Amino acid sequence: MKNVIFLSLLCCVIGLTSYAQTQPDSVLPVRGFCIGAPSPSGLNEFIKFIDQELAPRQVNTLILRVDYNYKYESHPELRNENCLSKADIKKVVAVCKKNHIRLIPQFNLLGHQSWAGEVFGLLTRYPQFDETPWVKMPEKYAWPNPDGLYCKSYCPLAPGLHKVVFDIMDELCDVFETTAFHAGMDEVFYIGEEKCPRCGGRDKAELYAGEVATLRNHLADKGRQLWIWGDRLLDGKTTGLGMWEASMNNTYRAIDLIPKDVMICDWHYDRPEKTPVYFAIKGLNVITCPWRKPEFAQQQVKDMIAFRNNATPEMKDRYQGMMQTVWSNAESFMDEYYGRKTPKDTLESASRCFRVMYKDIDVAINK
């Protein structure tokens, strides 16, 4: 009888060990999806998408790019006209809780304070925060242009700036009931400009790192984590990655200056670059982020799993996983996803990339 009991217990232990080894979180701790927030009219379908498409694929992290599409109570002057209410967000919170999905809001900070010919709410309402007030928005935007204008930035040293920024961060984190906040901080072309009376002539890497640390420290005081895109921390010239997926204005040295608990979202859309290794070696946790090219996403999934499997114990958990990025609002993506709209390139689209990448992740998790 004792032998029978022993063998039964041994089988249970072996079974539990095998089960633990194949848990999704042990293969890819973060299985993410990042998209622009829906409008109120598209909210219900988006909630259905979370429930019926994200959850069955074992997506466990959803980053919702909110920006000005929320009825802020702390700063109502920053609201877009047609934006989500607190009750709307609580519906998203509920479906994410039900499906054990970590919900993280994003509000673009530092860079991306404008797009094409439009200046967004922060600099419209608080023009004194503008890093380059002398650069006027063109009637017809074109790139390149004499002003080097891609997107406006705020000056990280502007008096009063962080009071507004912290209010927005806190309000979003509270309504999302979250322990993380995504600040964007990608594609920052304007920083430390000579004509800026506050930060002109200062070291651009130190300015960038200082803003990362300022945002991180505010969040950390409330038990929250900062997430950012990783492009400004890569040397665009030495690597050949260029000015979009990396930095050509010397912010890349900030990688050695920022706090090590910042989560790096490492996006590369035209090649499956191996840069997660660089971030991990620097002591940072990293997520690989594809967009529209399924074959690259497939390679990036293989790479991320290989990085984790072949890393030292100290390095392994710095390779955190994968996140599909979608650079449209939720309605446009769902139109494409559900076949109501045909993408310009049927082979290269965010919806196809999402399907293909998560099919490969499912195989990796369940093999």
Protein Blocks (a to p, Z undefined) as FASTA:
>chain_A
ZZmmmmmmmmmmmmmmmmmmmgfklmmmpacdddddddfklmmmmmmmmmmmmmmnopab
dcddfklmcccfklmmlpcfbdcdfklmmmmmmmmmmnopacdddddehiaibghjbccf
klmmmmmlpmblmlccdfbdcdddfklpabdcddfkbghklmmmmmmmmmmmmmnopabd
cehjpaifbghifklmklgoiafklmmmmmmmmmmmmmmmnopacdddfklmpcfklnon
ojmlpcfehpmmmmmmmcfkbccddddfkbccfklmmmmmnopacddddfklmklmmmmm
mmmmmmmmmmcfklmmmmnbdcddddbdfklmmmmmnopaccfblklcfklmmmmmmmmm
mmmmmZZ
